[in-house]
Amino acid sequence: MMQPTEGELVILQVLWSDGPSTVRAVNERLNAESEREIGYTTTLKLMQLMLSKGLVSRDDSTRTHVYAAELPREKAQQNLLQRFVDSTFGGSAGSLVLRALGEGQTSPEELAAIKQLIKQLENEASND
């Protein structure tokens, strides 16, 4: 399965949040969230390309075709994050985490979750 482009990712976001949808429903949602008008035929063409790439499936058993995301949200996030870490941080997830924690406000709850994740990763590493 190919990686989604930025425009395809926006459509996938709609399908992930709304579930299987018609092109018209996706286009209306995109226009409601966009500052500029996106034409129906543009959305249709993009979704047809996404179908050929295996990013979405299409149920054409009724008159209005319904598209559904085939690429799970978690898989897309994982792939995009890995690409970002590779290209921006030389493949070092640690550098990304250090930069992210140093740049923003981290709540006590987030810090607790991070500490728990570190403990889990340490346990997994010691079991290997």
OpenMM code with the backbone's topology and positions (N, CA, C; nanometers):
from openmm import Vec3, app, unit

residues = "MET MET GLN PRO THR GLU GLY GLU LEU VAL ILE LEU GLN VAL LEU TRP SER ASP GLY PRO SER THR VAL ARG ALA VAL ASN GLU ARG LEU ASN ALA GLU SER GLU ARG GLU ILE GLY TYR THR THR THR LEU LYS LEU MET GLN LEU MET LEU SER LYS GLY LEU VAL SER ARG ASP ASP SER THR ARG THR HIS VAL TYR ALA ALA GLU LEU PRO ARG GLU LYS ALA GLN GLN ASN LEU LEU GLN ARG PHE VAL ASP SER THR PHE GLY GLY SER ALA GLY SER LEU VAL LEU ARG ALA LEU GLY GLU GLY GLN THR SER PRO GLU GLU LEU ALA ALA ILE LYS GLN LEU ILE LYS GLN LEU GLU ASN GLU ALA SER ASN ASP".split()
positions = [
    Vec3(0.0847, -0.1182, 0.0000),
    Vec3(0.0000, 0.0000, 0.0000),
    Vec3(0.0894, 0.1246, 0.0000),
    Vec3(0.0550, 0.2185, -0.0831),
    Vec3(0.1347, 0.3397, -0.0978),
    Vec3(0.1056, 0.4378, 0.0161),
    Vec3(0.1994, 0.5280, 0.0388),
    Vec3(0.1817, 0.6317, 0.1398),
    Vec3(0.0908, 0.7418, 0.0863),
    Vec3(0.0020, 0.7942, 0.1713),
    Vec3(-0.0864, 0.9019, 0.1249),
    Vec3(-0.0133, 1.0348, 0.1112),
    Vec3(-0.0567, 1.1127, 0.0131),
    Vec3(-0.0078, 1.2494, -0.0002),
    Vec3(-0.0789, 1.3343, 0.1043),
    Vec3(-0.0414, 1.4601, 0.1130),
    Vec3(-0.1046, 1.5497, 0.2096),
    Vec3(-0.2547, 1.5627, 0.1840),
    Vec3(-0.2931, 1.5792, 0.0573),
    Vec3(-0.4347, 1.5903, 0.0227),
    Vec3(-0.5114, 1.4630, 0.0520),
    Vec3(-0.4497, 1.3487, 0.0254),
    Vec3(-0.5133, 1.2210, 0.0536),
    Vec3(-0.5292, 1.1997, 0.2037),
    Vec3(-0.4332, 1.2465, 0.2783),
    Vec3(-0.4392, 1.2337, 0.4236),
    Vec3(-0.5577, 1.3122, 0.4814),
    Vec3(-0.5873, 1.4274, 0.4229),
    Vec3(-0.7018, 1.5071, 0.4674),
    Vec3(-0.8316, 1.4284, 0.4446),
    Vec3(-0.8419, 1.3631, 0.3307),
    Vec3(-0.9605, 1.2817, 0.3017),
    Vec3(-0.9669, 1.1627, 0.3966),
    Vec3(-0.8536, 1.0988, 0.4212),
    Vec3(-0.8519, 0.9866, 0.5149),
    Vec3(-0.8966, 1.0310, 0.6543),
    Vec3(-0.8577, 1.1512, 0.6949),
    Vec3(-0.9004, 1.2024, 0.8258),
    Vec3(-1.0529, 1.2068, 0.8332),
    Vec3(-1.1167, 1.2500, 0.7257),
    Vec3(-1.2639, 1.2551, 0.7220),
    Vec3(-1.3201, 1.1138, 0.7319),
    Vec3(-1.2658, 1.0218, 0.6533),
    Vec3(-1.3164, 0.8843, 0.6550),
    Vec3(-1.2920, 0.8161, 0.7889),
    Vec3(-1.1783, 0.8440, 0.8521),
    Vec3(-1.1516, 0.7854, 0.9842),
    Vec3(-1.2498, 0.8376, 1.0887),
    Vec3(-1.2805, 0.9654, 1.0830),
    Vec3(-1.3691, 1.0218, 1.1853),
    Vec3(-1.5166, 0.9972, 1.1559),
    Vec3(-1.5567, 1.0027, 1.0285),
    Vec3(-1.6986, 0.9892, 0.9937),
    Vec3(-1.7375, 0.8480, 0.9526),
    Vec3(-1.6411, 0.7655, 0.9209),
    Vec3(-1.6719, 0.6322, 0.8706),
    Vec3(-1.6976, 0.6366, 0.7212),
    Vec3(-1.7385, 0.5241, 0.6630),
    Vec3(-1.7634, 0.5184, 0.5189),
    Vec3(-1.8566, 0.6307, 0.4743),
    Vec3(-1.8191, 0.6967, 0.3632),
    Vec3(-1.8910, 0.8158, 0.3184),
    Vec3(-1.8929, 0.8250, 0.1670),
    Vec3(-1.9898, 0.8994, 0.1169),
    Vec3(-1.9951, 0.9288, -0.0259),
    Vec3(-1.8963, 1.0409, -0.0567),
    Vec3(-1.8666, 1.0575, -0.1836),
    Vec3(-1.7778, 1.1664, -0.2260),
    Vec3(-1.8402, 1.3002, -0.1857),
    Vec3(-1.9705, 1.3139, -0.2053),
    Vec3(-2.0390, 1.4391, -0.1712),
    Vec3(-2.0245, 1.4709, -0.0218),
    Vec3(-2.0419, 1.3709, 0.0632),
    Vec3(-2.0295, 1.3932, 0.2079),
    Vec3(-1.8870, 1.4345, 0.2445),
    Vec3(-1.7890, 1.3683, 0.1837),
    Vec3(-1.6491, 1.4035, 0.2098),
    Vec3(-1.6216, 1.5449, 0.1614),
    Vec3(-1.6690, 1.5773, 0.0409),
    Vec3(-1.6460, 1.7103, -0.0157),
    Vec3(-1.7103, 1.8193, 0.0701),
    Vec3(-1.8306, 1.7953, 0.1181),
    Vec3(-1.8978, 1.8936, 0.2040),
    Vec3(-1.8206, 1.9143, 0.3339),
    Vec3(-1.7711, 1.8061, 0.3890),
    Vec3(-1.6926, 1.8161, 0.5139),
    Vec3(-1.5625, 1.8921, 0.4895),
    Vec3(-1.4955, 1.8635, 0.3775),
    Vec3(-1.3712, 1.9338, 0.3445),
    Vec3(-1.3969, 2.0833, 0.3298),
    Vec3(-1.5064, 2.1182, 0.2622),
    Vec3(-1.5380, 2.2593, 0.2412),
    Vec3(-1.5786, 2.3291, 0.3709),
    Vec3(-1.6398, 2.2558, 0.4622),
    Vec3(-1.6777, 2.3142, 0.5906),
    Vec3(-1.5541, 2.3462, 0.6746),
    Vec3(-1.4468, 2.2704, 0.6530),
    Vec3(-1.3256, 2.2866, 0.7333),
    Vec3(-1.2156, 2.3638, 0.6613),
    Vec3(-1.2388, 2.3992, 0.5354),
    Vec3(-1.1361, 2.4648, 0.4555),
    Vec3(-1.1668, 2.6123, 0.4360),
    Vec3(-1.0626, 2.6891, 0.4179),
    Vec3(-1.0785, 2.8317, 0.3919),
    Vec3(-1.1069, 2.8583, 0.2443),
    Vec3(-1.0750, 2.7624, 0.1590),
    Vec3(-1.1007, 2.7806, 0.0162),
    Vec3(-1.1883, 2.6664, -0.0331),
    Vec3(-1.2677, 2.6972, -0.1334),
    Vec3(-1.3623, 2.6009, -0.1911),
    Vec3(-1.2889, 2.4886, -0.2631),
    Vec3(-1.3282, 2.3660, -0.2344),
    Vec3(-1.2724, 2.2486, -0.3017),
    Vec3(-1.3836, 2.1910, -0.3880),
    Vec3(-1.3599, 2.1812, -0.5173),
    Vec3(-1.4619, 2.1330, -0.6097),
    Vec3(-1.4922, 1.9857, -0.5912),
    Vec3(-1.6170, 1.9509, -0.6165),
    Vec3(-1.6611, 1.8115, -0.6066),
    Vec3(-1.5774, 1.7211, -0.6966),
    Vec3(-1.5527, 1.7641, -0.8201),
    Vec3(-1.4773, 1.6794, -0.9134),
    Vec3(-1.3323, 1.6601, -0.8672),
    Vec3(-1.2781, 1.7598, -0.7992),
    Vec3(-1.1427, 1.7455, -0.7438),
    Vec3(-1.1410, 1.6358, -0.6372),
    Vec3(-1.2401, 1.6395, -0.5478),
    Vec3(-1.2498, 1.5379, -0.4434),
    Vec3(-1.2727, 1.4006, -0.5049),
    Vec3(-1.3613, 1.3924, -0.6046),
    Vec3(-1.3895, 1.2659, -0.6717),
    Vec3(-1.2629, 1.2085, -0.7345),
    Vec3(-1.1903, 1.2903, -0.8076),
    Vec3(-1.0686, 1.2440, -0.8753),
    Vec3(-0.9652, 1.1940, -0.7736),
    Vec3(-0.9492, 1.2679, -0.6659),
    Vec3(-0.8531, 1.2291, -0.5629),
    Vec3(-0.8932, 1.0963, -0.4982),
    Vec3(-1.0225, 1.0796, -0.4720),
    Vec3(-1.0681, 0.9551, -0.4103),
    Vec3(-1.0567, 0.8375, -0.5075),
    Vec3(-1.0737, 0.8629, -0.6370),
    Vec3(-1.0534, 0.7572, -0.7364),
    Vec3(-0.9062, 0.7159, -0.7413),
    Vec3(-0.8171, 0.8131, -0.7316),
    Vec3(-0.6733, 0.7817, -0.7259),
    Vec3(-0.6400, 0.7028, -0.5995),
    Vec3(-0.7017, 0.7421, -0.4895),
    Vec3(-0.6792, 0.6719, -0.3628),
    Vec3(-0.7275, 0.5270, -0.3723),
    Vec3(-0.8364, 0.5058, -0.4452),
    Vec3(-0.8879, 0.3699, -0.4670),
    Vec3(-0.7856, 0.2870, -0.5435),
    Vec3(-0.7279, 0.3443, -0.6477),
    Vec3(-0.6291, 0.2706, -0.7279),
    Vec3(-0.5017, 0.2427, -0.6488),
    Vec3(-0.4723, 0.3260, -0.5485),
    Vec3(-0.3541, 0.3065, -0.4645),
    Vec3(-0.3801, 0.2122, -0.3475),
    Vec3(-0.5067, 0.1742, -0.3280),
    Vec3(-0.5404, 0.0849, -0.2179),
    Vec3(-0.5600, 0.1550, -0.0846),
    Vec3(-0.5677, 0.2873, -0.0858),
    Vec3(-0.5863, 0.3624, 0.0387),
    Vec3(-0.7311, 0.3617, 0.0849),
    Vec3(-0.8241, 0.3469, -0.0098),
    Vec3(-0.9663, 0.3389, 0.0222),
    Vec3(-1.0279, 0.2243, -0.0574),
    Vec3(-1.1447, 0.1810, -0.0122),
    Vec3(-1.2239, 0.0850, -0.0886),
    Vec3(-1.3540, 0.1544, -0.1263),
    Vec3(-1.4242, 0.0968, -0.2239),
    Vec3(-1.5491, 0.1584, -0.2692),
    Vec3(-1.6572, 0.0522, -0.2796),
    Vec3(-1.7694, 0.0814, -0.2167),
    Vec3(-1.8872, -0.0046, -0.2287),
    Vec3(-1.9756, 0.0578, -0.3350),
    Vec3(-1.9843, -0.0086, -0.4498),
    Vec3(-2.0658, 0.0458, -0.5577),
    Vec3(-2.1906, -0.0391, -0.5813),
    Vec3(-2.2392, -0.1006, -0.4738),
    Vec3(-2.3592, -0.1833, -0.4848),
    Vec3(-2.4866, -0.0985, -0.4918),
    Vec3(-2.4748, 0.0284, -0.4576),
    Vec3(-2.5885, 0.1196, -0.4698),
    Vec3(-2.5520, 0.2293, -0.5695),
    Vec3(-2.6499, 0.3135, -0.5999),
    Vec3(-2.6275, 0.4203, -0.6977),
    Vec3(-2.5188, 0.5170, -0.6517),
    Vec3(-2.5182, 0.5507, -0.5246),
    Vec3(-2.4138, 0.6398, -0.4717),
    Vec3(-2.3020, 0.5537, -0.4131),
    Vec3(-2.1838, 0.5704, -0.4659),
    Vec3(-2.0692, 0.4924, -0.4203),
    Vec3(-2.0246, 0.5411, -0.2831),
    Vec3(-1.9945, 0.4451, -0.1974),
    Vec3(-1.9512, 0.4769, -0.0620),
    Vec3(-1.8060, 0.4320, -0.0475),
    Vec3(-1.7217, 0.5243, -0.0041),
    Vec3(-1.5788, 0.4977, 0.0136),
    Vec3(-1.5479, 0.4769, 0.1617),
    Vec3(-1.4536, 0.3884, 0.1881),
    Vec3(-1.4088, 0.3616, 0.3252),
    Vec3(-1.2568, 0.3585, 0.3277),
    Vec3(-1.1996, 0.4021, 0.4366),
    Vec3(-1.0541, 0.4001, 0.4521),
    Vec3(-1.0062, 0.2555, 0.4616),
    Vec3(-0.9052, 0.2220, 0.3861),
    Vec3(-0.8414, 0.0905, 0.3945),
    Vec3(-0.7130, 0.0981, 0.4765),
    Vec3(-0.6527, 0.2146, 0.4794),
    Vec3(-0.5312, 0.2355, 0.5571),
    Vec3(-0.5717, 0.2742, 0.6988),
    Vec3(-0.5404, 0.1909, 0.7985),
    Vec3(-0.5764, 0.2255, 0.9357),
    Vec3(-0.5037, 0.3520, 0.9815),
    Vec3(-0.5711, 0.4310, 1.0643),
    Vec3(-0.5141, 0.5558, 1.1146),
    Vec3(-0.3792, 0.5317, 1.1830),
    Vec3(-0.3723, 0.4277, 1.2652),
    Vec3(-0.2496, 0.3997, 1.3406),
    Vec3(-0.1337, 0.3673, 1.2474),
    Vec3(-0.1611, 0.2941, 1.1402),
    Vec3(-0.0560, 0.2581, 1.0443),
    Vec3(-0.0066, 0.3826, 0.9705),
    Vec3(-0.0992, 0.4700, 0.9325),
    Vec3(-0.0604, 0.5944, 0.8647),
    Vec3(0.0249, 0.6802, 0.9574),
    Vec3(-0.0170, 0.6922, 1.0837),
    Vec3(0.0590, 0.7715, 1.1795),
    Vec3(0.1985, 0.7132, 1.1987),
    Vec3(0.2051, 0.5820, 1.2113),
    Vec3(0.3344, 0.5150, 1.2301),
    Vec3(0.4268, 0.5416, 1.1115),
    Vec3(0.3745, 0.5259, 0.9908),
    Vec3(0.4558, 0.5461, 0.8702),
    Vec3(0.5009, 0.6912, 0.8558),
    Vec3(0.4084, 0.7847, 0.8786),
    Vec3(0.4424, 0.9263, 0.8665),
    Vec3(0.5432, 0.9685, 0.9729),
    Vec3(0.5245, 0.9188, 1.0933),
    Vec3(0.6170, 0.9530, 1.2015),
    Vec3(0.7564, 0.8979, 1.1728),
    Vec3(0.7621, 0.7743, 1.1237),
    Vec3(0.8927, 0.7160, 1.0927),
    Vec3(0.9632, 0.7948, 0.9832),
    Vec3(0.8876, 0.8355, 0.8812),
    Vec3(0.9452, 0.9181, 0.7743),
    Vec3(0.9984, 1.0495, 0.8300),
    Vec3(0.9201, 1.1112, 0.9193),
    Vec3(0.9592, 1.2379, 0.9800),
    Vec3(1.0847, 1.2212, 1.0670),
    Vec3(1.0865, 1.1173, 1.1494),
    Vec3(1.2026, 1.0921, 1.2357),
    Vec3(1.3270, 1.0655, 1.1514),
    Vec3(1.3111, 0.9870, 1.0467),
    Vec3(1.4251, 0.9562, 0.9591),
    Vec3(1.4799, 1.0818, 0.8915),
    Vec3(1.3892, 1.1639, 0.8368),
    Vec3(1.4350, 1.2789, 0.7587),
    Vec3(1.4759, 1.3975, 0.8449),
    Vec3(1.4169, 1.4133, 0.9618),
    Vec3(1.4418, 1.5321, 1.0431),
    Vec3(1.5392, 1.5068, 1.1582),
    Vec3(1.5347, 1.3857, 1.2140),
    Vec3(1.6169, 1.3563, 1.3314),
    Vec3(1.7153, 1.2425, 1.3069),
    Vec3(1.7459, 1.2169, 1.1806),
    Vec3(1.8445, 1.1142, 1.1480),
    Vec3(1.8080, 0.9766, 1.2001),
    Vec3(1.6776, 0.9504, 1.2145),
    Vec3(1.6317, 0.8196, 1.2604),
    Vec3(1.6280, 0.8042, 1.4113),
    Vec3(1.6614, 0.9091, 1.4860),
    Vec3(1.6670, 0.9000, 1.6315),
    Vec3(1.5359, 0.9449, 1.6960),
    Vec3(1.4568, 0.8479, 1.7422),
    Vec3(1.3315, 0.8795, 1.8112),
    Vec3(1.3610, 0.9533, 1.9414),
    Vec3(1.4732, 0.9197, 2.0045),
    Vec3(1.5115, 0.9873, 2.1285),
    Vec3(1.5313, 1.1367, 2.1087),
    Vec3(1.5958, 1.1744, 1.9985),
    Vec3(1.6159, 1.3163, 1.9687),
    Vec3(1.4820, 1.3871, 1.9488),
    Vec3(1.3893, 1.3210, 1.8832),
    Vec3(1.2555, 1.3774, 1.8645),
    Vec3(1.1869, 1.4008, 1.9985),
    Vec3(1.1912, 1.3021, 2.0850),
    Vec3(1.1249, 1.3124, 2.2153),
    Vec3(1.1886, 1.4232, 2.2990),
    Vec3(1.3201, 1.4281, 2.3011),
    Vec3(1.3877, 1.5322, 2.3782),
    Vec3(1.3520, 1.6710, 2.3271),
    Vec3(1.3482, 1.6870, 2.1966),
    Vec3(1.3120, 1.8159, 2.1364),
    Vec3(1.1676, 1.8517, 2.1707),
    Vec3(1.0772, 1.7551, 2.1571),
    Vec3(0.9351, 1.7809, 2.1835),
    Vec3(0.9119, 1.8172, 2.3300),
    Vec3(0.9770, 1.7465, 2.4203),
    Vec3(0.9580, 1.7762, 2.5629),
    Vec3(1.0205, 1.9098, 2.6006),
    Vec3(1.1279, 1.9461, 2.5348),
    Vec3(1.1945, 2.0719, 2.5657),
    Vec3(1.1235, 2.1937, 2.5094),
    Vec3(1.0364, 2.1745, 2.4126),
    Vec3(0.9717, 2.2861, 2.3440),
    Vec3(0.8365, 2.3261, 2.4009),
    Vec3(0.7675, 2.2334, 2.4609),
    Vec3(0.6291, 2.2635, 2.4979),
    Vec3(0.6016, 2.2469, 2.6455),
    Vec3(0.4787, 2.2750, 2.6800),
    Vec3(0.4311, 2.2545, 2.8157),
    Vec3(0.3809, 2.1115, 2.8269),
    Vec3(0.4378, 2.0361, 2.9188),
    Vec3(0.3969, 1.8983, 2.9391),
    Vec3(0.3242, 1.8898, 3.0720),
    Vec3(0.2015, 1.8396, 3.0682),
    Vec3(0.1205, 1.8309, 3.1902),
    Vec3(0.1717, 1.7178, 3.2792),
    Vec3(0.1400, 1.7224, 3.4078),
    Vec3(0.1788, 1.6124, 3.4979),
    Vec3(0.1243, 1.4771, 3.4499),
    Vec3(0.0041, 1.4778, 3.3937),
    Vec3(-0.0540, 1.3528, 3.3442),
    Vec3(0.0266, 1.2982, 3.2262),
    Vec3(0.0678, 1.3890, 3.1371),
    Vec3(0.1490, 1.3465, 3.0233),
    Vec3(0.2849, 1.2950, 3.0697),
    Vec3(0.3447, 1.3629, 3.1667),
    Vec3(0.4733, 1.3164, 3.2203),
    Vec3(0.4601, 1.1784, 3.2833),
    Vec3(0.3506, 1.1556, 3.3552),
    Vec3(0.3272, 1.0241, 3.4159),
    Vec3(0.3142, 0.9170, 3.3081),
    Vec3(0.2439, 0.9475, 3.2004),
    Vec3(0.2283, 0.8518, 3.0911),
    Vec3(0.3623, 0.8249, 3.0236),
    Vec3(0.4436, 0.9287, 3.0088),
    Vec3(0.5768, 0.9127, 2.9483),
    Vec3(0.6649, 0.8255, 3.0374),
    Vec3(0.6609, 0.8505, 3.1676),
    Vec3(0.7397, 0.7690, 3.2617),
    Vec3(0.6964, 0.6226, 3.2545),
    Vec3(0.5650, 0.5992, 3.2460),
    Vec3(0.5134, 0.4626, 3.2369),
    Vec3(0.5625, 0.3952, 3.1087),
    Vec3(0.5614, 0.4694, 2.9992),
    Vec3(0.6089, 0.4147, 2.8728),
    Vec3(0.7578, 0.3816, 2.8808),
    Vec3(0.8359, 0.4688, 2.9438),
    Vec3(0.9791, 0.4428, 2.9590),
    Vec3(1.0013, 0.3158, 3.0401),
    Vec3(0.9274, 0.2994, 3.1488),
    Vec3(0.9400, 0.1768, 3.2301),
    Vec3(0.9066, 0.0529, 3.1468),
    Vec3(0.7996, 0.0629, 3.0682),
    Vec3(0.7582, -0.0490, 2.9836),
    Vec3(0.8668, -0.0826, 2.8824),
    Vec3(0.9247, 0.0200, 2.8192),
    Vec3(1.0303, -0.0022, 2.7204),
    Vec3(1.1554, -0.0619, 2.7856),
    Vec3(1.1882, -0.0151, 2.9057),
    Vec3(1.3033, -0.0711, 2.9778),
    Vec3(1.2818, -0.2179, 3.0112),
    Vec3(1.1596, -0.2517, 3.0532),
    Vec3(1.1279, -0.3917, 3.0828),
    Vec3(1.1379, -0.4786, 2.9592),
    Vec3(1.0872, -0.4287, 2.8475),
    Vec3(1.0939, -0.5047, 2.7232),
    Vec3(1.2381, -0.5226, 2.6770),
    Vec3(1.3213, -0.4183, 2.6953),
    Vec3(1.4615, -0.4257, 2.6537),
    Vec3(1.5385, -0.5250, 2.7402),
    Vec3(1.5063, -0.5320, 2.8685),
    Vec3(1.5790, -0.6234, 2.9576),
    Vec3(1.5350, -0.7669, 2.9364),
    Vec3(1.4177, -0.7879, 2.8792),
    Vec3(1.3693, -0.9236, 2.8504),
    Vec3(1.4218, -0.9776, 2.7180),
    Vec3(1.4789, -0.8908, 2.6359),
    Vec3(1.5296, -0.9342, 2.5047),
    Vec3(1.6615, -1.0032, 2.5151),
] * unit.nanometer
topology = app.Topology()
chain = topology.addChain("A")
for resn in residues:
    res = topology.addResidue(resn, chain)
    for name in ("N", "CA", "C"):
        topology.addAtom(name, app.Element.getBySymbol(name[0]), res)
